[in-house]
Amino acid sequence: MRILIAQANAAAKGGAENYADSLRRVLVDDGHAVSTIDISGHTPSGTRPTPRSIRFPNCALWNWAQVCRVLPKAAQSYDRVVLAYGEGPKLPIPSLTLRHSPTLFSTNTALLGCIGARPTMARLSYIRICARLAGPRAQQHETTTITNTAWTADMIARHTNFHADGVLYPKVAIPSPTVAARRPFRILILGRIVPNKRIEMAIEICDALRSQGFPIEVEVLGRANCRYARRLLARLAGRAHVLLSPNADTATRARALSQARFGLHMFQGEHFGIAVAEMILHGVAPLVYDDGGVCELVGDTRLRFRDHHTATAKLAALCMRPDLVNELLWGMLRGPALRNALNFDVNARDLTRDWLASERGCHAAQ
């Protein structure tokens, strides 16, 4: 079949973009002709992209709204469309919507809160402008909807009465063995260096542990392509116990994951947490905020927290119990969410085959 995958900005290389690319590979391997469209242009299978709309690298919703605006016309040349960034427009052909977050265009304060966003006037105005630009969106009966975690599906159902058709956990790769000495007091902060990751609070927790006598070391590793990241890295530079690894290459990332003993993931309402899955697979015990789809990866409450003091206390307890750390890691490795993420290719192939052959798709195409 001729399939078009639509997303906001493939060059962002975040979780949603990696998810879309993983799905694209599955569809190509299954014999389909797959094209893409994003803010940079429309790339029919086997051709170069065509330049188009105004894009802003750090304004993902604006970029997606512009794609939504032109998508109904672009879709007419295809048999199916994958809305790989989230809810999108009603289309003349069957679509598969991948929802990574409970909300994109909603101004519902409960939904915004569950992804750690504050309902400020500026935020609400931005969402409304993007929603108007994107145009009317597909209703539930007009698209097949898949979420990235059960939590995302539950939030959507609870606050909008929109029920997903299934869950497809993002792809996580089995790591290659890396030889490096594990440092028992090394804490890794892994992920994009952006405000909602709350890296400053993670550093405060590490400093509190040091004040209690633990010889804590910290490594901050992630993409740093915004003004916030540059300012934060400048503030942290020169601190003897903090190692900064912005925009690290593959070898540096592998080294960091093999050396750290603990991870701190502070994002509230993390939808899945590829960085957390990576840490578990590399033998790093992650402590995560007790909310979001990330709790499907980190099922043990001894590794979850709701505030600064609880995180500090739980990390201190684990520093004194290396035997318990190994037990907790073993339990997470056996969790169903991580196992499904490791089995992404098979799950995605089965799901897309069912979707392409579904009666809903056939009826929608008529």
DOROLUM-15363 format. One record per residue (C-alpha): x, z, y; residue number from 1. Coordinates in nm, 2 decimals, decimal comma, m for minus. Layout:
BEGIN
DRENMAR / X / Z / Y / NUM
...
//
This chain:
BEGIN
DRENMAR / 0,00 / 0,00 / 0,00 / 1
DRENMAR / 0,10 / m0,04 / 0,37 / 2
DRENMAR / 0,13 / 0,32 / 0,50 / 3
DRENMAR / 0,20 / 0,43 / 0,86 / 4
DRENMAR / 0,35 / 0,77 / 0,92 / 5
DRENMAR / 0,28 / 0,91 / 1,27 / 6
DRENMAR / 0,46 / 1,20 / 1,43 / 7
DRENMAR / 0,56 / 1,32 / 1,77 / 8
DRENMAR / 0,94 / 1,27 / 1,79 / 9
DRENMAR / 1,14 / 1,20 / 1,48 / 10
DRENMAR / 1,46 / 1,27 / 1,67 / 11
DRENMAR / 1,37 / 1,63 / 1,71 / 12
DRENMAR / 1,48 / 1,69 / 1,35 / 13
DRENMAR / 1,28 / 2,01 / 1,31 / 14
DRENMAR / 1,07 / 2,14 / 1,02 / 15
DRENMAR / 0,78 / 1,90 / 1,08 / 16
DRENMAR / 1,01 / 1,60 / 1,12 / 17
DRENMAR / 1,20 / 1,69 / 0,80 / 18
DRENMAR / 0,87 / 1,73 / 0,62 / 19
DRENMAR / 0,76 / 1,38 / 0,73 / 20
DRENMAR / 1,08 / 1,23 / 0,62 / 21
DRENMAR / 1,07 / 1,39 / 0,28 / 22
DRENMAR / 0,71 / 1,26 / 0,23 / 23
DRENMAR / 0,82 / 0,91 / 0,35 / 24
DRENMAR / 1,09 / 0,91 / 0,08 / 25
DRENMAR / 0,84 / 1,00 / m0,19 / 26
DRENMAR / 0,61 / 0,72 / m0,08 / 27
DRENMAR / 0,89 / 0,46 / m0,07 / 28
DRENMAR / 1,01 / 0,57 / m0,41 / 29
DRENMAR / 0,65 / 0,53 / m0,54 / 30
DRENMAR / 0,66 / 0,16 / m0,43 / 31
DRENMAR / 0,47 / 0,17 / m0,09 / 32
DRENMAR / 0,57 / m0,01 / 0,23 / 33
DRENMAR / 0,61 / 0,27 / 0,48 / 34
DRENMAR / 0,63 / 0,23 / 0,85 / 35
DRENMAR / 0,66 / 0,49 / 1,13 / 36
DRENMAR / 0,54 / 0,55 / 1,48 / 37
DRENMAR / 0,64 / 0,82 / 1,72 / 38
DRENMAR / 0,72 / 0,86 / 2,09 / 39
DRENMAR / 1,02 / 0,63 / 2,06 / 40
DRENMAR / 0,81 / 0,34 / 1,92 / 41
DRENMAR / 0,65 / 0,17 / 1,63 / 42
DRENMAR / 0,88 / 0,08 / 1,34 / 43
DRENMAR / 0,72 / m0,16 / 1,09 / 44
DRENMAR / 0,88 / m0,14 / 0,75 / 45
DRENMAR / 1,23 / m0,30 / 0,76 / 46
DRENMAR / 1,24 / m0,36 / 1,14 / 47
DRENMAR / 1,39 / m0,19 / 1,44 / 48
DRENMAR / 1,18 / 0,04 / 1,67 / 49
DRENMAR / 1,01 / m0,10 / 1,97 / 50
DRENMAR / 1,05 / 0,11 / 2,29 / 51
DRENMAR / 0,73 / 0,26 / 2,45 / 52
DRENMAR / 0,59 / 0,57 / 2,62 / 53
DRENMAR / 0,75 / 0,83 / 2,84 / 54
DRENMAR / 0,90 / 1,11 / 2,63 / 55
DRENMAR / 1,01 / 1,46 / 2,70 / 56
DRENMAR / 1,24 / 1,61 / 2,43 / 57
DRENMAR / 1,10 / 1,97 / 2,47 / 58
DRENMAR / 0,74 / 1,88 / 2,52 / 59
DRENMAR / 0,63 / 1,80 / 2,17 / 60
DRENMAR / 0,25 / 1,82 / 2,23 / 61
DRENMAR / 0,28 / 1,57 / 2,52 / 62
DRENMAR / 0,47 / 1,33 / 2,30 / 63
DRENMAR / 0,22 / 1,37 / 2,01 / 64
DRENMAR / m0,07 / 1,31 / 2,25 / 65
DRENMAR / 0,08 / 0,98 / 2,36 / 66
DRENMAR / 0,11 / 0,87 / 2,00 / 67
DRENMAR / m0,25 / 0,97 / 1,93 / 68
DRENMAR / m0,36 / 0,76 / 2,23 / 69
DRENMAR / m0,22 / 0,44 / 2,08 / 70
DRENMAR / m0,26 / 0,52 / 1,71 / 71
DRENMAR / m0,61 / 0,38 / 1,65 / 72
DRENMAR / m0,50 / 0,03 / 1,75 / 73
DRENMAR / m0,17 / 0,05 / 1,57 / 74
DRENMAR / m0,34 / 0,17 / 1,25 / 75
DRENMAR / m0,54 / m0,15 / 1,21 / 76
DRENMAR / m0,25 / m0,32 / 1,04 / 77
DRENMAR / m0,23 / m0,06 / 0,76 / 78
DRENMAR / m0,42 / 0,06 / 0,45 / 79
DRENMAR / m0,35 / 0,43 / 0,52 / 80
DRENMAR / m0,21 / 0,66 / 0,79 / 81
DRENMAR / m0,03 / 0,99 / 0,76 / 82
DRENMAR / m0,08 / 1,22 / 1,06 / 83
DRENMAR / 0,25 / 1,40 / 1,00 / 84
DRENMAR / 0,25 / 1,63 / 1,31 / 85
DRENMAR / m0,10 / 1,77 / 1,29 / 86
DRENMAR / m0,46 / 1,70 / 1,39 / 87
DRENMAR / m0,50 / 1,35 / 1,54 / 88
DRENMAR / m0,75 / 1,09 / 1,63 / 89
DRENMAR / m1,03 / 0,94 / 1,43 / 90
DRENMAR / m0,90 / 0,62 / 1,27 / 91
DRENMAR / m1,04 / 0,30 / 1,13 / 92
DRENMAR / m0,87 / 0,36 / 0,80 / 93
DRENMAR / m0,83 / 0,67 / 0,57 / 94
DRENMAR / m0,59 / 0,93 / 0,69 / 95
DRENMAR / m0,40 / 1,23 / 0,56 / 96
DRENMAR / m0,34 / 1,50 / 0,81 / 97
DRENMAR / m0,05 / 1,74 / 0,76 / 98
DRENMAR / m0,11 / 2,06 / 0,95 / 99
DRENMAR / 0,21 / 2,27 / 1,00 / 100
DRENMAR / 0,04 / 2,51 / 1,25 / 101
DRENMAR / m0,31 / 2,65 / 1,28 / 102
DRENMAR / m0,34 / 2,48 / 1,62 / 103
DRENMAR / m0,21 / 2,20 / 1,84 / 104
DRENMAR / m0,49 / 2,12 / 2,09 / 105
DRENMAR / m0,69 / 2,44 / 2,07 / 106
DRENMAR / m0,71 / 2,69 / 2,35 / 107
DRENMAR / m0,85 / 2,96 / 2,12 / 108
DRENMAR / m0,66 / 3,28 / 2,22 / 109
DRENMAR / m0,67 / 3,41 / 1,86 / 110
DRENMAR / m0,51 / 3,09 / 1,73 / 111
DRENMAR / m0,25 / 3,09 / 2,00 / 112
DRENMAR / m0,17 / 3,45 / 1,93 / 113
DRENMAR / m0,11 / 3,39 / 1,56 / 114
DRENMAR / 0,17 / 3,14 / 1,65 / 115
DRENMAR / 0,33 / 3,37 / 1,90 / 116
DRENMAR / 0,21 / 3,18 / 2,21 / 117
DRENMAR / 0,07 / 3,36 / 2,52 / 118
DRENMAR / m0,25 / 3,21 / 2,67 / 119
DRENMAR / m0,11 / 3,18 / 3,02 / 120
DRENMAR / m0,28 / 2,95 / 3,27 / 121
DRENMAR / 0,02 / 2,71 / 3,25 / 122
DRENMAR / 0,00 / 2,70 / 2,87 / 123
DRENMAR / m0,38 / 2,64 / 2,86 / 124
DRENMAR / m0,36 / 2,37 / 3,13 / 125
DRENMAR / m0,08 / 2,19 / 2,94 / 126
DRENMAR / m0,29 / 2,20 / 2,62 / 127
DRENMAR / m0,60 / 2,07 / 2,80 / 128
DRENMAR / m0,41 / 1,78 / 2,96 / 129
DRENMAR / m0,26 / 1,68 / 2,63 / 130
DRENMAR / m0,59 / 1,70 / 2,46 / 131
DRENMAR / m0,75 / 1,47 / 2,72 / 132
DRENMAR / m0,46 / 1,22 / 2,68 / 133
DRENMAR / m0,49 / 1,23 / 2,30 / 134
DRENMAR / m0,86 / 1,15 / 2,31 / 135
DRENMAR / m1,13 / 1,24 / 2,05 / 136
DRENMAR / m0,99 / 1,38 / 1,73 / 137
DRENMAR / m1,10 / 1,33 / 1,37 / 138
DRENMAR / m1,36 / 1,57 / 1,22 / 139
DRENMAR / m1,31 / 1,73 / 0,88 / 140
DRENMAR / m1,51 / 1,47 / 0,68 / 141
DRENMAR / m1,30 / 1,19 / 0,84 / 142
DRENMAR / m0,96 / 1,29 / 0,72 / 143
DRENMAR / m0,79 / 1,46 / 0,42 / 144
DRENMAR / m0,62 / 1,78 / 0,55 / 145
DRENMAR / m0,32 / 1,94 / 0,39 / 146
DRENMAR / m0,14 / 2,25 / 0,52 / 147
DRENMAR / 0,22 / 2,37 / 0,48 / 148
DRENMAR / 0,12 / 2,72 / 0,36 / 149
DRENMAR / m0,18 / 2,91 / 0,25 / 150
DRENMAR / m0,15 / 3,12 / 0,57 / 151
DRENMAR / m0,20 / 2,81 / 0,79 / 152
DRENMAR / m0,50 / 2,71 / 0,58 / 153
DRENMAR / m0,65 / 3,06 / 0,61 / 154
DRENMAR / m0,59 / 3,08 / 0,99 / 155
DRENMAR / m0,76 / 2,74 / 1,04 / 156
DRENMAR / m1,06 / 2,84 / 0,83 / 157
DRENMAR / m1,09 / 3,19 / 0,98 / 158
DRENMAR / m1,09 / 3,07 / 1,35 / 159
DRENMAR / m1,24 / 2,72 / 1,33 / 160
DRENMAR / m1,43 / 2,70 / 1,00 / 161
DRENMAR / m1,23 / 2,39 / 0,91 / 162
DRENMAR / m1,12 / 2,41 / 0,55 / 163
DRENMAR / m0,81 / 2,24 / 0,42 / 164
DRENMAR / m0,81 / 2,02 / 0,11 / 165
DRENMAR / m0,48 / 2,16 / m0,03 / 166
DRENMAR / m0,14 / 2,31 / 0,04 / 167
DRENMAR / 0,19 / 2,12 / 0,01 / 168
DRENMAR / 0,49 / 2,35 / 0,08 / 169
DRENMAR / 0,78 / 2,19 / 0,27 / 170
DRENMAR / 1,08 / 2,06 / 0,08 / 171
DRENMAR / 1,37 / 2,29 / 0,01 / 172
DRENMAR / 1,68 / 2,16 / m0,16 / 173
DRENMAR / 1,88 / 2,35 / m0,43 / 174
DRENMAR / 2,21 / 2,44 / m0,26 / 175
DRENMAR / 2,55 / 2,32 / m0,38 / 176
DRENMAR / 2,78 / 2,60 / m0,49 / 177
DRENMAR / 3,01 / 2,72 / m0,21 / 178
DRENMAR / 3,31 / 2,94 / m0,27 / 179
DRENMAR / 3,34 / 3,20 / 0,00 / 180
DRENMAR / 3,37 / 3,58 / 0,01 / 181
DRENMAR / 3,04 / 3,76 / 0,08 / 182
DRENMAR / 3,07 / 3,99 / 0,38 / 183
DRENMAR / 2,86 / 4,30 / 0,31 / 184
DRENMAR / 2,77 / 4,37 / 0,67 / 185
DRENMAR / 2,74 / 4,01 / 0,80 / 186
DRENMAR / 2,39 / 3,93 / 0,95 / 187
DRENMAR / 2,30 / 3,57 / 1,00 / 188
DRENMAR / 2,05 / 3,45 / 1,26 / 189
DRENMAR / 1,97 / 3,10 / 1,15 / 190
DRENMAR / 1,74 / 2,84 / 1,32 / 191
DRENMAR / 1,69 / 2,66 / 1,65 / 192
DRENMAR / 1,81 / 2,86 / 1,95 / 193
DRENMAR / 1,48 / 2,87 / 2,14 / 194
DRENMAR / 1,29 / 3,16 / 2,30 / 195
DRENMAR / 1,03 / 3,22 / 2,03 / 196
DRENMAR / 1,30 / 3,29 / 1,78 / 197
DRENMAR / 1,36 / 3,62 / 1,97 / 198
DRENMAR / 1,73 / 3,61 / 1,91 / 199
DRENMAR / 1,80 / 3,87 / 2,19 / 200
DRENMAR / 1,59 / 4,12 / 1,99 / 201
DRENMAR / 1,78 / 4,04 / 1,68 / 202
DRENMAR / 2,11 / 4,11 / 1,86 / 203
DRENMAR / 1,96 / 4,44 / 1,98 / 204
DRENMAR / 1,89 / 4,54 / 1,63 / 205
DRENMAR / 2,24 / 4,46 / 1,52 / 206
DRENMAR / 2,38 / 4,66 / 1,81 / 207
DRENMAR / 2,16 / 4,96 / 1,71 / 208
DRENMAR / 2,30 / 4,95 / 1,36 / 209
DRENMAR / 2,66 / 4,94 / 1,50 / 210
DRENMAR / 2,58 / 5,25 / 1,71 / 211
DRENMAR / 2,48 / 5,42 / 1,38 / 212
DRENMAR / 2,83 / 5,35 / 1,24 / 213
DRENMAR / 2,76 / 5,04 / 1,04 / 214
DRENMAR / 3,04 / 4,77 / 1,08 / 215
DRENMAR / 2,78 / 4,50 / 1,15 / 216
DRENMAR / 2,89 / 4,14 / 1,22 / 217
DRENMAR / 2,65 / 3,88 / 1,35 / 218
DRENMAR / 2,66 / 3,50 / 1,33 / 219
DRENMAR / 2,42 / 3,29 / 1,54 / 220
DRENMAR / 2,38 / 2,94 / 1,40 / 221
DRENMAR / 2,14 / 2,67 / 1,50 / 222
DRENMAR / 2,06 / 2,37 / 1,72 / 223
DRENMAR / 2,13 / 2,44 / 2,09 / 224
DRENMAR / 1,99 / 2,16 / 2,29 / 225
DRENMAR / 1,81 / 2,33 / 2,58 / 226
DRENMAR / 1,89 / 2,54 / 2,89 / 227
DRENMAR / 1,78 / 2,86 / 2,72 / 228
DRENMAR / 2,03 / 2,81 / 2,44 / 229
DRENMAR / 2,32 / 2,75 / 2,68 / 230
DRENMAR / 2,24 / 3,06 / 2,88 / 231
DRENMAR / 2,21 / 3,28 / 2,57 / 232
DRENMAR / 2,53 / 3,15 / 2,42 / 233
DRENMAR / 2,71 / 3,21 / 2,75 / 234
DRENMAR / 2,59 / 3,58 / 2,75 / 235
DRENMAR / 2,70 / 3,63 / 2,39 / 236
DRENMAR / 3,04 / 3,47 / 2,43 / 237
DRENMAR / 3,33 / 3,71 / 2,41 / 238
DRENMAR / 3,15 / 3,98 / 2,21 / 239
DRENMAR / 3,39 / 4,06 / 1,93 / 240
DRENMAR / 3,13 / 4,12 / 1,66 / 241
DRENMAR / 2,93 / 3,81 / 1,74 / 242
DRENMAR / 3,02 / 3,46 / 1,60 / 243
DRENMAR / 2,85 / 3,17 / 1,76 / 244
DRENMAR / 2,80 / 2,85 / 1,57 / 245
DRENMAR / 2,58 / 2,62 / 1,77 / 246
DRENMAR / 2,50 / 2,27 / 1,64 / 247
DRENMAR / 2,70 / 2,34 / 1,33 / 248
DRENMAR / 2,79 / 2,07 / 1,08 / 249
DRENMAR / 2,70 / 2,09 / 0,71 / 250
DRENMAR / 3,02 / 2,26 / 0,60 / 251
DRENMAR / 2,99 / 2,53 / 0,87 / 252
DRENMAR / 2,63 / 2,60 / 0,77 / 253
DRENMAR / 2,72 / 2,63 / 0,40 / 254
DRENMAR / 3,01 / 2,86 / 0,49 / 255
DRENMAR / 2,78 / 3,08 / 0,70 / 256
DRENMAR / 2,52 / 3,10 / 0,43 / 257
DRENMAR / 2,77 / 3,19 / 0,17 / 258
DRENMAR / 2,93 / 3,47 / 0,38 / 259
DRENMAR / 2,62 / 3,65 / 0,51 / 260
DRENMAR / 2,46 / 3,94 / 0,33 / 261
DRENMAR / 2,14 / 3,97 / 0,54 / 262
DRENMAR / 1,94 / 3,75 / 0,77 / 263
DRENMAR / 1,72 / 3,83 / 1,06 / 264
DRENMAR / 1,42 / 3,60 / 1,13 / 265
DRENMAR / 1,23 / 3,73 / 1,43 / 266
DRENMAR / 0,97 / 3,45 / 1,49 / 267
DRENMAR / 0,62 / 3,59 / 1,50 / 268
DRENMAR / 0,37 / 3,39 / 1,29 / 269
DRENMAR / 0,64 / 3,16 / 1,14 / 270
DRENMAR / 0,44 / 2,89 / 0,96 / 271
DRENMAR / 0,68 / 2,86 / 0,67 / 272
DRENMAR / 1,05 / 2,92 / 0,75 / 273
DRENMAR / 1,29 / 2,66 / 0,60 / 274
DRENMAR / 1,58 / 2,88 / 0,73 / 275
DRENMAR / 1,44 / 3,18 / 0,53 / 276
DRENMAR / 1,41 / 2,97 / 0,22 / 277
DRENMAR / 1,77 / 2,85 / 0,26 / 278
DRENMAR / 1,89 / 3,21 / 0,30 / 279
DRENMAR / 1,71 / 3,32 / m0,02 / 280
DRENMAR / 1,86 / 3,04 / m0,22 / 281
DRENMAR / 2,21 / 3,11 / m0,09 / 282
DRENMAR / 2,19 / 3,49 / m0,18 / 283
DRENMAR / 2,12 / 3,61 / 0,18 / 284
DRENMAR / 1,85 / 3,88 / 0,20 / 285
DRENMAR / 1,62 / 3,79 / 0,49 / 286
DRENMAR / 1,42 / 4,04 / 0,70 / 287
DRENMAR / 1,12 / 3,87 / 0,86 / 288
DRENMAR / 0,84 / 3,95 / 1,10 / 289
DRENMAR / 0,54 / 4,07 / 0,90 / 290
DRENMAR / 0,31 / 3,78 / 0,98 / 291
DRENMAR / 0,27 / 3,41 / 0,90 / 292
DRENMAR / 0,34 / 3,18 / 0,61 / 293
DRENMAR / 0,69 / 3,32 / 0,59 / 294
DRENMAR / 0,54 / 3,62 / 0,41 / 295
DRENMAR / 0,47 / 3,38 / 0,12 / 296
DRENMAR / 0,84 / 3,35 / 0,08 / 297
DRENMAR / 0,92 / 3,71 / 0,14 / 298
DRENMAR / 0,66 / 3,90 / m0,05 / 299
DRENMAR / 0,82 / 4,24 / m0,06 / 300
DRENMAR / 0,72 / 4,46 / 0,23 / 301
DRENMAR / 1,07 / 4,63 / 0,22 / 302
DRENMAR / 1,20 / 4,31 / 0,39 / 303
DRENMAR / 0,92 / 4,28 / 0,65 / 304
DRENMAR / 0,88 / 4,45 / 0,99 / 305
DRENMAR / 0,65 / 4,47 / 1,29 / 306
DRENMAR / 0,88 / 4,62 / 1,55 / 307
DRENMAR / 1,24 / 4,67 / 1,65 / 308
DRENMAR / 1,27 / 5,03 / 1,51 / 309
DRENMAR / 1,13 / 4,94 / 1,17 / 310
DRENMAR / 1,36 / 4,64 / 1,14 / 311
DRENMAR / 1,66 / 4,86 / 1,23 / 312
DRENMAR / 1,56 / 5,13 / 0,98 / 313
DRENMAR / 1,50 / 4,89 / 0,69 / 314
DRENMAR / 1,83 / 4,71 / 0,75 / 315
DRENMAR / 2,01 / 5,05 / 0,76 / 316
DRENMAR / 1,86 / 5,15 / 0,43 / 317
DRENMAR / 1,95 / 4,81 / 0,27 / 318
DRENMAR / 2,31 / 4,84 / 0,39 / 319
DRENMAR / 2,35 / 5,15 / 0,18 / 320
DRENMAR / 2,18 / 4,99 / m0,13 / 321
DRENMAR / 2,35 / 4,67 / m0,23 / 322
DRENMAR / 2,20 / 4,70 / m0,58 / 323
DRENMAR / 1,85 / 4,69 / m0,43 / 324
DRENMAR / 1,94 / 4,38 / m0,22 / 325
DRENMAR / 2,01 / 4,19 / m0,54 / 326
DRENMAR / 1,69 / 4,30 / m0,70 / 327
DRENMAR / 1,49 / 4,19 / m0,39 / 328
DRENMAR / 1,66 / 3,85 / m0,39 / 329
DRENMAR / 1,58 / 3,80 / m0,76 / 330
DRENMAR / 1,21 / 3,87 / m0,69 / 331
DRENMAR / 1,19 / 3,62 / m0,41 / 332
DRENMAR / 1,36 / 3,35 / m0,61 / 333
DRENMAR / 1,07 / 3,38 / m0,86 / 334
DRENMAR / 0,80 / 3,35 / m0,59 / 335
DRENMAR / 0,55 / 3,07 / m0,62 / 336
DRENMAR / 0,59 / 2,95 / m0,26 / 337
DRENMAR / 0,97 / 2,89 / m0,31 / 338
DRENMAR / 0,92 / 2,73 / m0,65 / 339
DRENMAR / 0,67 / 2,49 / m0,51 / 340
DRENMAR / 0,90 / 2,41 / m0,22 / 341
DRENMAR / 1,18 / 2,33 / m0,46 / 342
DRENMAR / 0,93 / 2,10 / m0,65 / 343
DRENMAR / 0,82 / 1,92 / m0,34 / 344
DRENMAR / 0,89 / 1,56 / m0,47 / 345
DRENMAR / 0,67 / 1,60 / m0,77 / 346
DRENMAR / 0,39 / 1,78 / m0,59 / 347
DRENMAR / 0,39 / 1,53 / m0,30 / 348
DRENMAR / 0,38 / 1,24 / m0,54 / 349
DRENMAR / 0,08 / 1,38 / m0,73 / 350
DRENMAR / m0,10 / 1,47 / m0,40 / 351
DRENMAR / m0,05 / 1,13 / m0,24 / 352
DRENMAR / m0,15 / 0,94 / m0,55 / 353
DRENMAR / m0,47 / 1,14 / m0,57 / 354
DRENMAR / m0,53 / 1,07 / m0,20 / 355
DRENMAR / m0,46 / 0,70 / m0,22 / 356
DRENMAR / m0,70 / 0,67 / m0,51 / 357
DRENMAR / m0,97 / 0,91 / m0,38 / 358
DRENMAR / m1,33 / 0,81 / m0,33 / 359
DRENMAR / m1,31 / 0,97 / 0,02 / 360
DRENMAR / m1,04 / 0,71 / 0,11 / 361
DRENMAR / m1,24 / 0,43 / m0,04 / 362
DRENMAR / m1,56 / 0,53 / 0,14 / 363
DRENMAR / m1,37 / 0,59 / 0,47 / 364
DRENMAR / m1,22 / 0,24 / 0,45 / 365
DRENMAR / m1,56 / 0,07 / 0,42 / 366
//
